[in-house]
Amino acid sequence: MEVIKTPEAMQRRALELKRDGRVIGLVPTMGFLHEGHLSLMRLAREHCDVLVVSIFVNPTQFGPNEDLEAYPRDFERDETLCGQEGVDMVFYPGAENMYAGDASVWIDEHALSGVLCGTSRPGHFRGVCTVVAKLFNLVLPDLAVFGEKDAQQLRIIERLVRDLNFPVEIIRGPIVREPDGLAMSSRNKYLSESQRKNALCLWRSLRQVSELFEQGERETTVLRQAVVDSVESVSEAEIDYIEIVDDTSLAPVDEIKSAVLVALAVKMGDTRLIDNAGLRP
Amino acid sequence: MEVIKTPEAMQRRALELKRDGRVIGLVPTMGFLHEGHLSLMRLAREHCDVLVVSIFVNPTQFGPNEDLEAYPRDFERDETLCGQEGVDMVFYPGAENMYAGDASVWIDEHALSGVLCGTSRPGHFRGVCTVVAKLFNLVLPDLAVFGEKDAQQLRIIERLVRDLNFPVEIIRGPIVREPDGLAMSSRNKYLSESQRKNALCLWRSLRQVSELFEQGERETTVLRQAVVDSVESVSEAEIDYIEIVDDTSLAPVDEIKSAVLVALAVKMGDTRLIDNAGLRP
């Protein structure tokens, strides 16, 4: 397994691989890998010859009061896991190599980014779009796999690819959960024992809303309130947002007539967790 | 010579060419080709196996009160000229194929775009950056040639490539002038006979400022005033801007100690013309 640490070296290798007709698959990550990431790697592996995993805690997608410094890192462990998964290349650049001091070009998505996490995290999706475009230009993947846990990010990246014509197929990787249902996340590490237990309210509330939907409920005010009640019944849980939106446009929906996304962000102490589920009539 | 009319077909062909190890050169144009464009094609040809010329009057770089509708077009003539220059592919897409009705991803450059033409043409460089990124992703060029007449655009595109890591080498093509010195431009077609004669004030003023500089003048207020006086001595000429800025940062300069760009935009009636010259101490 190659570990590549500079953008120049990565792009050089990618150009060589493309010239040899190899199909490159990319799984972009911020490291501190868990089973969710590994499932994305296995999915990418099915579609490519050369599997590249990028590990980069991208500073530009963190807000000034967010957890950039505290974000968990363990490159040695990540490297071992990538090796076990048969990853061909790990791209592990330093932030100083990824962004010039006077960097001034940014990519913004203007339709899907203003809701959900975009409200709580201004500038977040600018950072995401810009770094993903950079990774695409450095790794030159034929396909890239992104997880459905970051549902809004996934839709914004699909839009990025469509609107800027990147020659990259985006593959959606299903959410991977702990045995009790908590969506896997590098940030779960921050949780205390009691927070870890209470964090189950995200998944539980999504299951409850799915059951109500199965029973025929279509009014989103009713469905949303069920999620709110379920989350609020738990101590330490503070709702950031709970929304039921159109699955494609992320616009608010009153009565469910086509696929919607139930998306929520909840703070457990200082730790902000997200989860989501689709409802399809 | 192939003429390719859809983004999908262009990208498919480009991917085939890359797989075959061919070096692709791109000259992006808005058509109505003149000797300036042809010189860019000859320059690109020296560096590539496959020469692609795009012809696309990009609506997103025109402001609401600008000349999008009136912009001169003559595809048959352009096609003939490209054939004569040995162009391999002409990419000639319709605007409806280039932009989705709900397009929402835009690229902005935030350091070099707020001055010169960026002041007179808000949104112009967003349109330029976005369409150039799209063309890069569709044509997959190894190199692209842009003319020095659009000096600010050239620097912004170099920044775009640097900051988003596009695997594209940007080559600068020198300004091509009519025998009397007027910089070639598709918009010269708009000029009446007297305007055409008076339009020479742009080039004349740049030559005057170069002479003053050669004689040792380094104060930009003095140099700039000479340009202003020279342009204002001509009837019908209305100054949009005349600036002397740092050649790299485009920031204002008081005393010239390193390379600067003298850039001007002048309206002759309804027609806005630009020109520029570098001064190197």
Chai-1 contact restraints between the chains, C-beta under 6 A:
chainA,res_idxA,chainB,res_idxB,connection_type,confidence,min_distance_angstrom,max_distance_angstrom,comment,restraint_id
A,P7,B,N165,contact,1.0,0.0,6.0,A-B,restraint_1
A,Q11,B,P167,contact,1.0,0.0,6.0,A-B,restraint_2
A,K18,B,K18,contact,1.0,0.0,6.0,A-B,restraint_3
A,R19,B,G21,contact,1.0,0.0,6.0,A-B,restraint_4
A,G21,B,R19,contact,1.0,0.0,6.0,A-B,restraint_5
A,A103,B,D163,contact,1.0,0.0,6.0,A-B,restraint_6
A,S104,B,E109,contact,1.0,0.0,6.0,A-B,restraint_7
A,S104,B,H110,contact,1.0,0.0,6.0,A-B,restraint_8
A,S104,B,A111,contact,1.0,0.0,6.0,A-B,restraint_9
A,V105,B,E109,contact,1.0,0.0,6.0,A-B,restraint_10
A,V105,B,R159,contact,1.0,0.0,6.0,A-B,restraint_11
A,V105,B,L160,contact,1.0,0.0,6.0,A-B,restraint_12
A,V105,B,D163,contact,1.0,0.0,6.0,A-B,restraint_13
A,V105,B,L164,contact,1.0,0.0,6.0,A-B,restraint_14
A,W106,B,D108,contact,1.0,0.0,6.0,A-B,restraint_15
A,I107,B,I107,contact,1.0,0.0,6.0,A-B,restraint_16
A,D108,B,W106,contact,1.0,0.0,6.0,A-B,restraint_17
A,E109,B,S104,contact,1.0,0.0,6.0,A-B,restraint_18
A,E109,B,V105,contact,1.0,0.0,6.0,A-B,restraint_19
A,H110,B,S104,contact,1.0,0.0,6.0,A-B,restraint_20
A,A111,B,S104,contact,1.0,0.0,6.0,A-B,restraint_21
A,A133,B,L164,contact,1.0,0.0,6.0,A-B,restraint_22
A,K134,B,L164,contact,1.0,0.0,6.0,A-B,restraint_23
A,K134,B,N165,contact,1.0,0.0,6.0,A-B,restraint_24
A,N137,B,L164,contact,1.0,0.0,6.0,A-B,restraint_25
A,N137,B,N165,contact,1.0,0.0,6.0,A-B,restraint_26
A,N137,B,F166,contact,1.0,0.0,6.0,A-B,restraint_27
A,L138,B,N165,contact,1.0,0.0,6.0,A-B,restraint_28
A,R159,B,V105,contact,1.0,0.0,6.0,A-B,restraint_29
A,L160,B,V105,contact,1.0,0.0,6.0,A-B,restraint_30
A,D163,B,A103,contact,1.0,0.0,6.0,A-B,restraint_31
A,D163,B,V105,contact,1.0,0.0,6.0,A-B,restraint_32
A,L164,B,V105,contact,1.0,0.0,6.0,A-B,restraint_33
A,L164,B,A133,contact,1.0,0.0,6.0,A-B,restraint_34
A,L164,B,K134,contact,1.0,0.0,6.0,A-B,restraint_35
A,L164,B,N137,contact,1.0,0.0,6.0,A-B,restraint_36
A,N165,B,P7,contact,1.0,0.0,6.0,A-B,restraint_37
A,N165,B,K134,contact,1.0,0.0,6.0,A-B,restraint_38
A,N165,B,N137,contact,1.0,0.0,6.0,A-B,restraint_39
A,N165,B,L138,contact,1.0,0.0,6.0,A-B,restraint_40
A,F166,B,N137,contact,1.0,0.0,6.0,A-B,restraint_41
A,P167,B,Q11,contact,1.0,0.0,6.0,A-B,restraint_42
